[in-house]
Amino acid sequence: MIALPNECYYQIFNNPRLNHKNLFSCALVNRQWCRVIIPILWSEPKRHFKDIRLIRIFLLTLNSEEQDLLISFKINFPNYPKPLFEYTNYITSVTYDLYNGVRNWLRYERYKIENELVNAVVGSLTEMFLRTSKNLKHLDFNDSICDPILLDYLYENTTITSMYIFTDFKSKAIGGLLKILYKNFTLTSLTLSSVKFGFEG
């Protein structure tokens, strides 16, 4: 039996006609297929950000610095073994559905849903994505989650090509974001949205 190189398997499994359910089944065939398929499955989670199981996996990936941001909120972190794969390495797009996923997870864990808590968890997860995702291309976020660590990660990032930022244009983070935008050479699309001012541009 002739073994195909991984590049051939990647072309086969990256076919858009294969849905996630079929790909997941293929990933169970053997280790080689699994190593090829996992990055494909995790590159575009999109609507799956709403799934609390995904949020649990993301929380397991936080480092101590990112966990420290949540200490004052008395978050109980999942006590599961670390995942076999560093799934967040493969994510290319973080959408606003992350906020819905965090709310779903907080509701399931019976926390009181407050904007400050949601923003804190999303902020920690966003920092983790910026730290771990090697091919992150698109990022949605609310400027209220910006802190010095997140701004540093954004400043150092060289892969993001598009951002969608929700802002009230009064945030303390605006100055830091402007500095990042001035320095960023990879960004080709920027959308600023403000419900407060009815503005999008």
SULTAVEN-V22857 format. One record per backbone hydrogen bond with DSSP energy under -1.0 kcal/mol. NH is the residue of the N-H (numbers start at 1). CO is the residue of the C=O. If there is no record, write none. Layout:
nh & co
NH & CO
NH & CO
This chain:
nh & co
9 & 5
10 & 6
11 & 7
12 & 8
13 & 9
14 & 10
15 & 12
18 & 15
23 & 19
24 & 20
25 & 21
26 & 22
27 & 23
29 & 26
34 & 30
35 & 31
36 & 32
37 & 33
38 & 34
41 & 37
42 & 38
48 & 45
49 & 46
50 & 47
51 & 48
55 & 51
56 & 52
57 & 53
58 & 54
59 & 55
60 & 56
61 & 58
67 & 63
68 & 64
70 & 67
71 & 68
73 & 70
74 & 71
75 & 70
87 & 85
89 & 86
90 & 87
92 & 43
94 & 138
98 & 95
99 & 96
101 & 97
102 & 98
103 & 99
104 & 100
105 & 101
106 & 102
107 & 103
108 & 104
109 & 105
110 & 107
111 & 106
118 & 114
119 & 115
120 & 116
121 & 117
122 & 118
123 & 119
124 & 120
125 & 121
126 & 122
127 & 123
128 & 124
129 & 125
130 & 126
131 & 127
132 & 128
133 & 129
134 & 89
137 & 92
138 & 92
139 & 162
140 & 94
141 & 164
143 & 166
145 & 142
146 & 143
151 & 147
152 & 148
153 & 149
154 & 150
155 & 151
156 & 152
157 & 153
161 & 137
162 & 137
163 & 189
164 & 139
165 & 191
166 & 141
167 & 193
174 & 171
177 & 173
178 & 174
179 & 175
180 & 176
181 & 177
182 & 178
183 & 179
184 & 180
188 & 161
189 & 161
191 & 163
193 & 165
194 & 199
199 & 194
201 & 192
